Amino acid sequence: MNAHIREDWESADAFEALMKTGESIRFGRRGFLKACAGAGGGLLLGAWLPAAAWADASVAGAHPGALVGLFVRIGRDGKIVIGARSPEIGQGVKTSLPMLIAEELDADWDMVSVEQLPLGLVFGGPPPGVAWKWGPQGAGGSTNIPDAWQELRQAGARARRMLLEAAAKRWDVPLDQLRTDKGRVLGADGRSLGYGELADAAAAIPVPTADVELKKPEAFRIIGTPRRVVDAEDIVTGKARYGIDTMAPGTLVAVIARCPLFEGGVKRFDATAALAIPGVRQVLPLPGPKGSEPITQNLVAGVAVLADDTWAALKGRKALKIEWESGGHDAESTQSLDAQCQRLLAGKGQVVRNDGDIDAVLKASDRLIEATYRVPFVAHAPLEPPGACVAIDKDSMRIVASMQMPGGASRMANAITGIDRSKIEVIMPRVGGGFGRRLSNDFVAEAVLLAKASGKPVKLMWTREDDLAHDFFRPFGQQHLSATLDGDGMPTSWRQHLASASKYHRRPDVKPEELWTAELYPDDFPAGIVKNLRVEWSAVHSGMTRGSWRAPAHTANAFAVESFIDEIAHAGKQDPLALRLKLLDHDTMDYGQHGGPKFSPRRLREVVRIVAEKIGWQRKLPKGHGLGIASHFTFGGYTAHAMEVSVGKDGIPVIHRCVCAVDVGQPVNPLGIEAQMMGGTIDGLSTAMDLEIRIDKGRITTGNFPDYPLLRSARAPDVEVHIVASRESPSGAGEMGIPTAAPALANAIFAACGIRIRRLPIGKQLVEAVHAKRA
């Protein structure tokens, strides 16, 4: 496979590796300097962020002032602009990453503004000759904070050192007689200079190549303090610009009629009526997944209508007459997938972890508990649907799109057009939600193909119906879990067999025997705690497109595992909280999957203890109320939920209280973490209650939000968030809040009414079960 277009198959699981290796290669600091020098890069500062390039790179325009270090521009008035390198998809990195720089810069946060940087690549150096200019630029896998923790703090510390050196030269004093505080350099003799007064001189000083000593946590003034989103005012006043807001004179608006049949194609089409509609300019075919590899691997075959405006394009699409070609999945339905799972779970799967001697324990034990859990296909449904704006001018290109992986967009555009990547500009506006959907750049590829074929700038629009019909969905699956119990009700063996449709099904670089790696994390709890443990996987075959969905795999696995722990507790006549506290009283262990290399059961135990205490686990509850609890380790972070629920005679669950505790190591922006936990919790509850993408005759039957009802405010609980004060290295927080919401809710429902939820979504099944129980 061509390494330069590998990001066509980006996923959260592969994301960490991509980030650490950069755009196919990531130079170390010193190696990068040597590479740039060898490539004629000149002065280090110019190689990383040349002052002349800032205006070209800036989304909002140039800023006055001197460039000090890698990301910092300081005006003579002392105002500081910090460049934000990663896409802002609502996870708060446009605020939290600059906080890392500002902390070590010793800046006055009130004097700081933040500017979104475009994709930055440096060309030359060792093969393949491309590296990150400003460091990794992407959003996925909750990697931004842990990856940037040392790197961006060093960037701020080096800029601060340059300011100190400028002051030392001006005053002719030793460096160790100077200190900084809130945007000023202070001398031992009482003199002081603002950063703005030193900026020009500091900009002329070479950026330090050696690491600079960083602050101790007790000295933090910005890190660990609540800071509102830097774009908050622009968002609430409608000034924030998203990818969908982009438009330029002479641009044609494009919409695509995509084949509704899984892996199907266009047999023939008639565009006569469409071209007769005023404003429609061109009608063009698009290749599907059977086209040239790997550019179109993730595309859907279709017919595009290009017009002067959105309405003309939509009318033109409606007027198309298309005969679709089957992709060979006409018999696939939600029911057929359920049946396929049941057949697979009745047999043996591919063993991916096998500890102890589970077969011997099973033969010797007379206390066996087992259950099967099911999760459906679900869509990302970001508030801003996919789309992209692309303009091609001979040997150059400009891409403006809401995306999570701009490097992949650059690679794909190069593969499609042959335009040198150094001539492809990629701009990243604020993103109206990602959740893993925009890890794939299929919508960018569509826009590039249309701009190339039409010879015009193109703005590709997706409708909500397009989005729900042609997403990369969270995989469908069923899990069968079984455990043997000792006389105290503690598990002595654990078998977990997952049958699912792997999201890696279209990745040619993944072998069939490795497809499970997208769906299971064999080091997850209770691995290493229950000594006799076997984890198996079976492949469900489906033509449905699949991909990374917020906390991929963890949402499905946490629901099954944490629900089953609850069932073990009740079967063993134990309190569900007490059982968890016993199991998690365990030493730190190795963790080989994303979020490792270590997993601390006791850190997970602590968030369980916190939510139990805060919700009042031991208190007497009102009649008909129940408490549920769940915990999980996700991408380096530890989260627990506890919920108080009642179920009325109508079978509708009411969440009276929802408490969340999270340990993400050293908190960078507590306000941002709280927002992520709240959003993740609501996302998890919404998904658990009503969301399912349904299939019939090889196509999706879910149309729009009436068929896919997101949780309404009236049913959503207030979410109480407790953040563990930790000095451990930080993890991200974007995906921690979602995996434990569903099992905590399901466990609370059981405690309230005795009905066990093993299939998601809850939907009408609880209503039917309550009515049946009362009959």
QUIBELSUL-V573655 format. One record per residue. N is the residue number from 1. RES is the residue in one small letter. PSI is psi in degrees with one decimal (* if undefined). Layout:
n = (N | N)
res = (RES | RES)
psi = (PSI | PSI)
This chain:
n = (1 | 2 | 3 | 4 | 5 | 6 | 7 | 8 | 9 | 10 | 11 | 12 | 13 | 14 | 15 | 16 | 17 | 18 | 19 | 20 | 21 | 22 | 23 | 24 | 25 | 26 | 27 | 28 | 29 | 30 | 31 | 32 | 33 | 34 | 35 | 36 | 37 | 38 | 39 | 40 | 41 | 42 | 43 | 44 | 45 | 46 | 47 | 48 | 49 | 50 | 51 | 52 | 53 | 54 | 55 | 56 | 57 | 58 | 59 | 60 | 61 | 62 | 63 | 64 | 65 | 66 | 67 | 68 | 69 | 70 | 71 | 72 | 73 | 74 | 75 | 76 | 77 | 78 | 79 | 80 | 81 | 82 | 83 | 84 | 85 | 86 | 87 | 88 | 89 | 90 | 91 | 92 | 93 | 94 | 95 | 96 | 97 | 98 | 99 | 100 | 101 | 102 | 103 | 104 | 105 | 106 | 107 | 108 | 109 | 110 | 111 | 112 | 113 | 114 | 115 | 116 | 117 | 118 | 119 | 120 | 121 | 122 | 123 | 124 | 125 | 126 | 127 | 128 | 129 | 130 | 131 | 132 | 133 | 134 | 135 | 136 | 137 | 138 | 139 | 140 | 141 | 142 | 143 | 144 | 145 | 146 | 147 | 148 | 149 | 150 | 151 | 152 | 153 | 154 | 155 | 156 | 157 | 158 | 159 | 160 | 161 | 162 | 163 | 164 | 165 | 166 | 167 | 168 | 169 | 170 | 171 | 172 | 173 | 174 | 175 | 176 | 177 | 178 | 179 | 180 | 181 | 182 | 183 | 184 | 185 | 186 | 187 | 188 | 189 | 190 | 191 | 192 | 193 | 194 | 195 | 196 | 197 | 198 | 199 | 200 | 201 | 202 | 203 | 204 | 205 | 206 | 207 | 208 | 209 | 210 | 211 | 212 | 213 | 214 | 215 | 216 | 217 | 218 | 219 | 220 | 221 | 222 | 223 | 224 | 225 | 226 | 227 | 228 | 229 | 230 | 231 | 232 | 233 | 234 | 235 | 236 | 237 | 238 | 239 | 240 | 241 | 242 | 243 | 244 | 245 | 246 | 247 | 248 | 249 | 250 | 251 | 252 | 253 | 254 | 255 | 256 | 257 | 258 | 259 | 260 | 261 | 262 | 263 | 264 | 265 | 266 | 267 | 268 | 269 | 270 | 271 | 272 | 273 | 274 | 275 | 276 | 277 | 278 | 279 | 280 | 281 | 282 | 283 | 284 | 285 | 286 | 287 | 288 | 289 | 290 | 291 | 292 | 293 | 294 | 295 | 296 | 297 | 298 | 299 | 300 | 301 | 302 | 303 | 304 | 305 | 306 | 307 | 308 | 309 | 310 | 311 | 312 | 313 | 314 | 315 | 316 | 317 | 318 | 319 | 320 | 321 | 322 | 323 | 324 | 325 | 326 | 327 | 328 | 329 | 330 | 331 | 332 | 333 | 334 | 335 | 336 | 337 | 338 | 339 | 340 | 341 | 342 | 343 | 344 | 345 | 346 | 347 | 348 | 349 | 350 | 351 | 352 | 353 | 354 | 355 | 356 | 357 | 358 | 359 | 360 | 361 | 362 | 363 | 364 | 365 | 366 | 367 | 368 | 369 | 370 | 371 | 372 | 373 | 374 | 375 | 376 | 377 | 378 | 379 | 380 | 381 | 382 | 383 | 384 | 385 | 386 | 387 | 388 | 389 | 390 | 391 | 392 | 393 | 394 | 395 | 396 | 397 | 398 | 399 | 400 | 401 | 402 | 403 | 404 | 405 | 406 | 407 | 408 | 409 | 410 | 411 | 412 | 413 | 414 | 415 | 416 | 417 | 418 | 419 | 420 | 421 | 422 | 423 | 424 | 425 | 426 | 427 | 428 | 429 | 430 | 431 | 432 | 433 | 434 | 435 | 436 | 437 | 438 | 439 | 440 | 441 | 442 | 443 | 444 | 445 | 446 | 447 | 448 | 449 | 450 | 451 | 452 | 453 | 454 | 455 | 456 | 457 | 458 | 459 | 460 | 461 | 462 | 463 | 464 | 465 | 466 | 467 | 468 | 469 | 470 | 471 | 472 | 473 | 474 | 475 | 476 | 477 | 478 | 479 | 480 | 481 | 482 | 483 | 484 | 485 | 486 | 487 | 488 | 489 | 490 | 491 | 492 | 493 | 494 | 495 | 496 | 497 | 498 | 499 | 500 | 501 | 502 | 503 | 504 | 505 | 506 | 507 | 508 | 509 | 510 | 511 | 512 | 513 | 514 | 515 | 516 | 517 | 518 | 519 | 520 | 521 | 522 | 523 | 524 | 525 | 526 | 527 | 528 | 529 | 530 | 531 | 532 | 533 | 534 | 535 | 536 | 537 | 538 | 539 | 540 | 541 | 542 | 543 | 544 | 545 | 546 | 547 | 548 | 549 | 550 | 551 | 552 | 553 | 554 | 555 | 556 | 557 | 558 | 559 | 560 | 561 | 562 | 563 | 564 | 565 | 566 | 567 | 568 | 569 | 570 | 571 | 572 | 573 | 574 | 575 | 576 | 577 | 578 | 579 | 580 | 581 | 582 | 583 | 584 | 585 | 586 | 587 | 588 | 589 | 590 | 591 | 592 | 593 | 594 | 595 | 596 | 597 | 598 | 599 | 600 | 601 | 602 | 603 | 604 | 605 | 606 | 607 | 608 | 609 | 610 | 611 | 612 | 613 | 614 | 615 | 616 | 617 | 618 | 619 | 620 | 621 | 622 | 623 | 624 | 625 | 626 | 627 | 628 | 629 | 630 | 631 | 632 | 633 | 634 | 635 | 636 | 637 | 638 | 639 | 640 | 641 | 642 | 643 | 644 | 645 | 646 | 647 | 648 | 649 | 650 | 651 | 652 | 653 | 654 | 655 | 656 | 657 | 658 | 659 | 660 | 661 | 662 | 663 | 664 | 665 | 666 | 667 | 668 | 669 | 670 | 671 | 672 | 673 | 674 | 675 | 676 | 677 | 678 | 679 | 680 | 681 | 682 | 683 | 684 | 685 | 686 | 687 | 688 | 689 | 690 | 691 | 692 | 693 | 694 | 695 | 696 | 697 | 698 | 699 | 700 | 701 | 702 | 703 | 704 | 705 | 706 | 707 | 708 | 709 | 710 | 711 | 712 | 713 | 714 | 715 | 716 | 717 | 718 | 719 | 720 | 721 | 722 | 723 | 724 | 725 | 726 | 727 | 728 | 729 | 730 | 731 | 732 | 733 | 734 | 735 | 736 | 737 | 738 | 739 | 740 | 741 | 742 | 743 | 744 | 745 | 746 | 747 | 748 | 749 | 750 | 751 | 752 | 753 | 754 | 755 | 756 | 757 | 758 | 759 | 760 | 761 | 762 | 763 | 764 | 765 | 766 | 767 | 768 | 769 | 770 | 771 | 772 | 773 | 774 | 775)
res = (m | n | a | h | i | r | e | d | w | e | s | a | d | a | f | e | a | l | m | k | t | g | e | s | i | r | f | g | r | r | g | f | l | k | a | c | a | g | a | g | g | g | l | l | l | g | a | w | l | p | a | a | a | w | a | d | a | s | v | a | g | a | h | p | g | a | l | v | g | l | f | v | r | i | g | r | d | g | k | i | v | i | g | a | r | s | p | e | i | g | q | g | v | k | t | s | l | p | m | l | i | a | e | e | l | d | a | d | w | d | m | v | s | v | e | q | l | p | l | g | l | v | f | g | g | p | p | p | g | v | a | w | k | w | g | p | q | g | a | g | g | s | t | n | i | p | d | a | w | q | e | l | r | q | a | g | a | r | a | r | r | m | l | l | e | a | a | a | k | r | w | d | v | p | l | d | q | l | r | t | d | k | g | r | v | l | g | a | d | g | r | s | l | g | y | g | e | l | a | d | a | a | a | a | i | p | v | p | t | a | d | v | e | l | k | k | p | e | a | f | r | i | i | g | t | p | r | r | v | v | d | a | e | d | i | v | t | g | k | a | r | y | g | i | d | t | m | a | p | g | t | l | v | a | v | i | a | r | c | p | l | f | e | g | g | v | k | r | f | d | a | t | a | a | l | a | i | p | g | v | r | q | v | l | p | l | p | g | p | k | g | s | e | p | i | t | q | n | l | v | a | g | v | a | v | l | a | d | d | t | w | a | a | l | k | g | r | k | a | l | k | i | e | w | e | s | g | g | h | d | a | e | s | t | q | s | l | d | a | q | c | q | r | l | l | a | g | k | g | q | v | v | r | n | d | g | d | i | d | a | v | l | k | a | s | d | r | l | i | e | a | t | y | r | v | p | f | v | a | h | a | p | l | e | p | p | g | a | c | v | a | i | d | k | d | s | m | r | i | v | a | s | m | q | m | p | g | g | a | s | r | m | a | n | a | i | t | g | i | d | r | s | k | i | e | v | i | m | p | r | v | g | g | g | f | g | r | r | l | s | n | d | f | v | a | e | a | v | l | l | a | k | a | s | g | k | p | v | k | l | m | w | t | r | e | d | d | l | a | h | d | f | f | r | p | f | g | q | q | h | l | s | a | t | l | d | g | d | g | m | p | t | s | w | r | q | h | l | a | s | a | s | k | y | h | r | r | p | d | v | k | p | e | e | l | w | t | a | e | l | y | p | d | d | f | p | a | g | i | v | k | n | l | r | v | e | w | s | a | v | h | s | g | m | t | r | g | s | w | r | a | p | a | h | t | a | n | a | f | a | v | e | s | f | i | d | e | i | a | h | a | g | k | q | d | p | l | a | l | r | l | k | l | l | d | h | d | t | m | d | y | g | q | h | g | g | p | k | f | s | p | r | r | l | r | e | v | v | r | i | v | a | e | k | i | g | w | q | r | k | l | p | k | g | h | g | l | g | i | a | s | h | f | t | f | g | g | y | t | a | h | a | m | e | v | s | v | g | k | d | g | i | p | v | i | h | r | c | v | c | a | v | d | v | g | q | p | v | n | p | l | g | i | e | a | q | m | m | g | g | t | i | d | g | l | s | t | a | m | d | l | e | i | r | i | d | k | g | r | i | t | t | g | n | f | p | d | y | p | l | l | r | s | a | r | a | p | d | v | e | v | h | i | v | a | s | r | e | s | p | s | g | a | g | e | m | g | i | p | t | a | a | p | a | l | a | n | a | i | f | a | a | c | g | i | r | i | r | r | l | p | i | g | k | q | l | v | e | a | v | h | a | k | r | a)
psi = (141.4 | 117.6 | -25.2 | -12.9 | 23.8 | -31.9 | -2.1 | -20.9 | 36.7 | 147.4 | 163.4 | -33.2 | -37.4 | -9.4 | -43.0 | -42.3 | -40.9 | -40.3 | -39.8 | -21.6 | -2.3 | -155.7 | 76.5 | -30.4 | 139.8 | 115.6 | 146.4 | 170.2 | -50.9 | -38.3 | -36.0 | -41.6 | -43.1 | -41.0 | -43.8 | -40.0 | -41.2 | -26.6 | 9.9 | 26.1 | -20.4 | -145.2 | 136.6 | -47.2 | -40.4 | -30.9 | -34.6 | -52.4 | 79.1 | 140.5 | -36.9 | -23.8 | -16.1 | -45.3 | -40.6 | -35.8 | -27.7 | 139.6 | -41.2 | -10.1 | 174.0 | 154.1 | 140.8 | 159.3 | 172.5 | 144.0 | 118.2 | 107.9 | -154.1 | -31.2 | -0.2 | 128.5 | 129.4 | 124.5 | 163.0 | -18.9 | 3.4 | -3.5 | 140.5 | 132.0 | 124.9 | 132.1 | 133.2 | 121.6 | -29.4 | 151.3 | 135.6 | 106.6 | 17.2 | -3.4 | -6.1 | 11.1 | -19.8 | -18.3 | -49.3 | -38.8 | -46.1 | -26.5 | -36.0 | -43.1 | -47.0 | -34.6 | -51.8 | -22.0 | -19.3 | 44.2 | 160.0 | 111.4 | -28.7 | -17.1 | 5.1 | 134.5 | 163.2 | 137.1 | 129.8 | 127.1 | 153.3 | -177.3 | 130.5 | 117.3 | 148.8 | 131.8 | 147.8 | -179.9 | -166.2 | 158.2 | 143.1 | 13.5 | 22.7 | 138.7 | 166.4 | 139.1 | -46.1 | 12.4 | 178.1 | 133.9 | 101.1 | 168.6 | 112.7 | 153.1 | 14.0 | 41.7 | -16.4 | -50.7 | -50.9 | -36.6 | -31.8 | -9.9 | -48.7 | -44.1 | -50.0 | -29.9 | -38.7 | -39.4 | -43.3 | -40.5 | -36.3 | -39.3 | -40.3 | -41.7 | -39.5 | -39.0 | -40.2 | -42.0 | -37.8 | -41.5 | -39.5 | -39.4 | -42.0 | -41.0 | -8.4 | 53.9 | 157.9 | 150.0 | -33.4 | -2.4 | 6.2 | 152.4 | 171.8 | 156.8 | 119.1 | 53.0 | 17.8 | 148.0 | 128.7 | 132.9 | 159.0 | -22.9 | 6.6 | -10.1 | 156.2 | 152.1 | 136.3 | 154.6 | -34.6 | -32.6 | -19.7 | -6.2 | -46.7 | -44.2 | -39.4 | -35.7 | -23.7 | -7.8 | 132.4 | 143.2 | 130.9 | 138.1 | -22.2 | 154.7 | 141.9 | 144.1 | 132.1 | 162.4 | 150.2 | 150.1 | -33.7 | -13.5 | -2.2 | 135.7 | -22.1 | -51.9 | 131.8 | -0.5 | 145.1 | 125.0 | 131.2 | 158.7 | 132.5 | -24.3 | 12.0 | -47.4 | -41.5 | -35.5 | -48.7 | -19.2 | 3.4 | 13.2 | -21.7 | 135.5 | 128.1 | 170.5 | -38.1 | -17.7 | -9.3 | 133.3 | 143.2 | 152.8 | 140.4 | 3.6 | 136.1 | 138.0 | 131.2 | 138.3 | 155.6 | 132.6 | 106.3 | 149.2 | 124.6 | -13.0 | 131.4 | 123.5 | 24.5 | -175.3 | -177.9 | 115.0 | -48.5 | 158.6 | 156.7 | 117.3 | 9.4 | -51.0 | -36.4 | -43.5 | -17.3 | -11.1 | 129.9 | 132.4 | -20.0 | 127.1 | -39.7 | 152.9 | 124.3 | 140.1 | 152.1 | 139.2 | 157.9 | -162.5 | -9.6 | 2.4 | -166.2 | 140.0 | 149.8 | 10.7 | -44.9 | 14.0 | -38.9 | 14.7 | 162.8 | 132.0 | 143.5 | -170.8 | 127.6 | 142.3 | 125.3 | 129.5 | 175.0 | -27.8 | 172.6 | -44.5 | -40.3 | -40.3 | -42.8 | -40.5 | -40.8 | -41.1 | -41.0 | -28.8 | -8.5 | 144.3 | 111.6 | 134.7 | 118.6 | 151.7 | 132.3 | 144.6 | 7.3 | 15.6 | 27.6 | -23.6 | -2.1 | 134.3 | 169.4 | -40.7 | -39.8 | -33.8 | -41.0 | -43.6 | -39.0 | -42.6 | -44.6 | -38.8 | -43.5 | -41.1 | -21.0 | -16.3 | -160.4 | 145.8 | -178.7 | 121.5 | 121.8 | -12.7 | 137.7 | 98.6 | 143.2 | -149.9 | 81.0 | -33.1 | -40.5 | -39.5 | -40.9 | -40.0 | -34.7 | -15.7 | 145.4 | 10.5 | 94.5 | 131.8 | 139.3 | 153.7 | 155.9 | 134.4 | 151.4 | 135.2 | 144.7 | 173.7 | 136.1 | 153.0 | 162.4 | -42.2 | 52.4 | 151.1 | -40.4 | 114.5 | 165.0 | 160.3 | 166.0 | 151.1 | 128.8 | 131.2 | 127.1 | 128.7 | 90.2 | -98.6 | 21.1 | 163.2 | 147.4 | 127.5 | 127.0 | 118.1 | 150.6 | 110.5 | 163.8 | -23.1 | 79.8 | -29.4 | -38.4 | -35.9 | -41.0 | -45.6 | -46.0 | -42.3 | -39.6 | -42.2 | -35.2 | -40.4 | -21.5 | -0.7 | 134.0 | 137.6 | -25.1 | -14.5 | 9.2 | 112.3 | 129.7 | 116.2 | 137.2 | 94.7 | 175.1 | 143.2 | 132.1 | 54.2 | 134.0 | -66.3 | 18.4 | -17.1 | -39.4 | 10.2 | -29.3 | 139.0 | 34.2 | -39.2 | -31.2 | -42.9 | -41.6 | -45.8 | -39.3 | -44.4 | -41.2 | -38.7 | -38.9 | -45.6 | -34.7 | -23.5 | 15.8 | 154.6 | 140.6 | 135.3 | 109.3 | 128.1 | 136.1 | 136.3 | 170.8 | -36.8 | -40.3 | -44.2 | -45.5 | -22.7 | -22.1 | 39.2 | 176.6 | 95.6 | 152.2 | 132.1 | 142.8 | 149.1 | 165.2 | 146.4 | 132.6 | 124.1 | 140.7 | 149.3 | 146.5 | 148.5 | 146.8 | -173.0 | -20.6 | 4.4 | 14.2 | 141.3 | 130.6 | -15.5 | 159.8 | 123.5 | 130.1 | 120.4 | 114.0 | 129.3 | 116.0 | 165.7 | 101.4 | 139.7 | -11.2 | 12.4 | -22.0 | 12.4 | 109.1 | -14.9 | -2.2 | 123.2 | 152.4 | -37.6 | -4.2 | 2.8 | -28.0 | -24.1 | -17.8 | -15.4 | -17.8 | 143.9 | 94.5 | -13.0 | 1.4 | 154.0 | 134.9 | 25.8 | 138.4 | -13.1 | -50.8 | 116.0 | -29.8 | 103.6 | 135.7 | 131.8 | 128.6 | 157.3 | 141.6 | 140.6 | 124.3 | 129.0 | 127.7 | 147.0 | -2.8 | 136.9 | 134.0 | 158.3 | -169.6 | 134.8 | 135.0 | 118.7 | 56.4 | 140.5 | -40.4 | -34.8 | -40.8 | -45.2 | -39.0 | -38.5 | -47.0 | -50.8 | -47.2 | -28.8 | -39.8 | -36.6 | -40.9 | -41.1 | -38.2 | -43.2 | -46.5 | -37.7 | -35.1 | 9.4 | 44.3 | 156.8 | 131.5 | -34.3 | -46.9 | -40.8 | -45.1 | -43.5 | -36.3 | -48.9 | -35.1 | 0.5 | 74.0 | 149.8 | 158.9 | 142.2 | 165.2 | 147.1 | 110.3 | -2.7 | -179.3 | 130.0 | -11.4 | -164.9 | 0.4 | 152.4 | 127.4 | 101.8 | -32.1 | -29.1 | -38.0 | -38.9 | -38.4 | -40.6 | -30.4 | -46.0 | -40.1 | -49.2 | -34.4 | -42.5 | -44.3 | -32.3 | -10.2 | 59.9 | -36.2 | -5.0 | 160.8 | 131.4 | 154.3 | 152.3 | 133.6 | 0.1 | 151.9 | 154.0 | 139.2 | 150.7 | 150.5 | 152.2 | 158.6 | 152.2 | 118.3 | 115.0 | 41.1 | -6.6 | 155.5 | 125.3 | 146.3 | 148.7 | 144.0 | 136.1 | 144.8 | 122.7 | 146.9 | 154.7 | 116.6 | 177.6 | -21.5 | -4.6 | 10.1 | 123.4 | 140.4 | 124.3 | 110.9 | -36.2 | 146.5 | 115.8 | 134.2 | 138.1 | 141.7 | 140.3 | 104.8 | 28.2 | -152.0 | 115.2 | 133.1 | -57.2 | 95.9 | -33.9 | -39.4 | -39.9 | -44.5 | -43.5 | -40.8 | -39.0 | -40.6 | -49.3 | -42.9 | -38.9 | -48.0 | -39.8 | -44.3 | -40.7 | -41.4 | -45.9 | -41.3 | -35.8 | -47.4 | -4.9 | 128.4 | 131.6 | 120.4 | 152.9 | 144.1 | 133.1 | 41.9 | 22.9 | 161.5 | 134.6 | -10.2 | 130.5 | -60.1 | -169.6 | -27.5 | -29.9 | -9.3 | 69.3 | 108.9 | 157.1 | 127.2 | 155.9 | -36.3 | -27.2 | -11.2 | 135.3 | 161.0 | 140.0 | 119.4 | 119.8 | 132.9 | 123.1 | 125.3 | 129.5 | 108.1 | 153.7 | 8.2 | 157.2 | 139.8 | 152.9 | 174.0 | 174.4 | -1.5 | -23.1 | 1.8 | -26.8 | -11.5 | -38.1 | -33.6 | -4.5 | -47.9 | -49.1 | -34.1 | -40.8 | -47.7 | -41.0 | -35.7 | -37.6 | -43.6 | -43.6 | -29.7 | -39.0 | -0.7 | 9.4 | 123.2 | 127.5 | 116.4 | -5.7 | 131.4 | 148.5 | 165.6 | -46.3 | -129.8 | -7.8 | -34.8 | -40.9 | -47.3 | -39.6 | -39.7 | -44.0 | -39.8 | -36.8 | -33.2 | -18.1 | *)
